[in-house]
């Protein structure tokens, strides 16, 4: 938050996804029209922080699996 307070993970994800969407920071998937990057990236980042960090491999794997699932649904 702007005042330095931390939000719970679920609220932080919502705020980050809303900001990323407003700034159009995510790529869209042409065939489906969805924007899978923002929700999956920020969710993975929040979970990694809650777990006190994860390896880069696990973080990227979680992001790729999230993108794949979002595009398929």
PEGIJO-V106560 format. One record per backbone hydrogen bond with DSSP energy under -1.0 kcal/mol. CO is the residue of the C=O (numbers start at 0). NH is the residue of the N-H. If there is no record, write none. Layout:
CO NH
CO NH
This chain:
0 3
7 11
8 12
9 13
10 14
11 15
12 16
13 17
14 18
15 19
16 20
17 21
18 22
19 24
28 32
33 28
35 39
36 40
37 41
38 42
39 43
40 44
41 45
42 46
43 47
44 48
45 49
46 50
47 52
48 51
54 58
55 59
56 60
57 61
58 62
59 63
60 64
61 65
62 66
63 67
64 68
65 69
66 70
67 71
68 72
